[in-house]
Amino acid sequence: MLQAGGVDVGFLRGAQVDRFGSINSASIGLDPRRPQVRFSGSGGACDIACLAARTIIIANHEKRRLPEKVDHITSPGWLEGGDSRAPAGLVRGGPSSVVTNQGAMRFRPATRAICLASYHPGLTPQKAAENTGFPLDVDGAVETPTPTAEEMHILRQIVDPARVLPT
């Protein structure tokens, strides 16, 4: 499906996500022979990041998880920003957003650098910026709309009736 271009959206997560949406799910520490922490690896996430029409990244919003640059790229985002995917042979897709427990982030079209699109109710753009390991562009960020009663019904009764997802 991926190789044939049949996947419109892939959902990814990892230990680290950098300012251009590249993901590290291998290890923390710059020496891969002696990592501080080792993770399970990317599995098929690299294929999804390279071949899906777009990806949405899910992450906890913490400085250590959102560094300027990931320790290892296991799933490429916009690499160095701008048009850097094409010379690397990545002709499809790229990350479209990063959704965290503090807000939703998108990528500026010209630079492909991450920016805060919305911050969740009860938080501020400054709070999200303080919990990011690089200068977070918060210009134009708005408060995330509160889910409607119908959306909550769909989430709780249809999508997650067993309440597996946190509330």
PEZIMO-V857555 format. One record per helix or strand of 2 or more residues. SS is the DSSP state (@ for helix, = for strand). FROM is the first residue (numbers start at 1). TO is the last residue. If there is no record, write none. Layout:
SS;FROM;TO, SS;FROM;TO
//
This chain:
=;9;12, =;16;17, =;23;24, =;27;28, @;32;34, =;37;38, @;45;51, =;54;59, @;84;87, =;95;100, =;103;107, =;114;119, @;125;130, =;142;143, @;149;159
//
